[in-house]
Structures are given as structure tokens and as C-alpha cells.
Amino acid sequence: MERVVRAPCHVVASSEGFQLAEQRHEAILLFGAPGSGKGTQGKILGTVPGFFHVSTGDVFRALDNNSELGAIFNEYSSRGELVPDDVTIRIWRSHMQREEKADRYRRGRDIVLLDGIPRNVNQAALLDPEVDTLKVIHLTCSDESEMISRLRDRALKQGRSDDAREEVVRRRLEIYKEETQPVLDHYSKDLIAAVDALGAPVEVLARILEHLAPIQAPRFESA
């Protein structure tokens, strides 16, 4: 028999004093440098019962262009500008509400796999009241030269010869490190699990599951 474990609610202030707010989303955060296979692993994990994969790209693509948020998003993207953090969180929140209403995601039962959000410390802080972070999976590169080779090969296969230059690839990895480390520092070190991203996808998946299985296992018990 399956046992559902309820996530803790958080407390908010109101004109009538403090009261319980809506139950927070329980989540695993996925971080990984370009070429780490983060998106691939997220999609694979999203097929496992009890996990719900949410990538920033999917969230933005699912936007209704005729909606208020869709219009705001298009306003920034048409100018080639980054969407403000508060708007990004509003879009994510709206997406989660739609998925929950459609019963594709069940809060309190499914664990959300957040892929591509938060991208910075401000987004992480904005998410904190709504997300109970259970684990942070950071796909790392034990051999940077192998990761560079992987990225260059992918760029060439996609016909992006300029992006295949080694100096361009190295700069992409440097930017990732500069942007991601402050976000990782936002979370307790006890929550962060570094996972080697090199090897076959199934090998990387096995390493990730070593950290996720203990989190999901208590939610299920034999009849």
C-alpha cells in the first residue's frame, strides 16, 4: 500500500495574525554545466512515478501568448532581454498551478525536479517560501577536457562551428561556474550532492539515484 507523506506548510503573516499557508512544493534541484546531460537526466527521472520534471524551457514554451504573463514574457524576449526574476517566478507558479489543476502533478505526493530554476540567488530567495528543497543534485565534471570535447562535438553536429571553438566552450563553462556557485552557496551544504556527469547516461543516472532513493523510499511501503 502506498503511503503519502505530506510536506510541511509554511506560516505567513496576515491582518488576522499568523496562519498556515498553502503546502509547499517538495523539490529536488538539478544543476549542471553545459554538456553535463542535466536535461537528459531530468527527463529520465521525470518518467519515474513520484517525480515531476519541470524545466524552465518547458515552462516558457507552455506559455499562452495571449495571456498576461505570455505578453510580459514576449515583451522582454522580443527585445533580447532577460525576463525579470519576479516575472520568472510568477510564470513558474502559474505553470505549477495549471499542472496541479490538470492532475498531472500532485502536491504532497510528487517530488518536483526543478531544472533551470533558480538561476540566481534572487530567484532562489523568491522560491524559498514556496519550495521545500529536499536535495540539490549538482552534475560536475571530473575531467574538464572530456566535457569540452563533448560540447565541441555537439556544436559541430548542430552546424554551429563558431560555438565549437575551444575558447568559446571554455568561456561557457567559466560563466556557468561564476553564475552557479552563489546559488549553490544559498543552500545548506548538507543538501548538496556532487555527481560525476561523465560516463554513459545510465551510469550517471545510477549515481543520481543513490541520492534520491533514500528520499523517495520512505514514501512507499509494502501492503
Secondary structure, 3 states (H helix, E strand, C coil): CECCCCCCEEEEEECCEEEEEEECEEEEEEEECCCCCHHHHHHHHHCCCCEEEEEHHHHHHCCCCCCHHHHHHHHHHCCCCCCCHHHHHHHHHHHHHHHHHCCCCCCCCCEEEEECCCCCHHHHHHHCCCEEEEEEEEEECCCHHHHHHHHHHHHHHCCCCHHHCHHHHHHHHHHHHHHHHHHHHCCCHHHEEEEECCCCHHHHHHHHHHHHHHHHHHHECCC
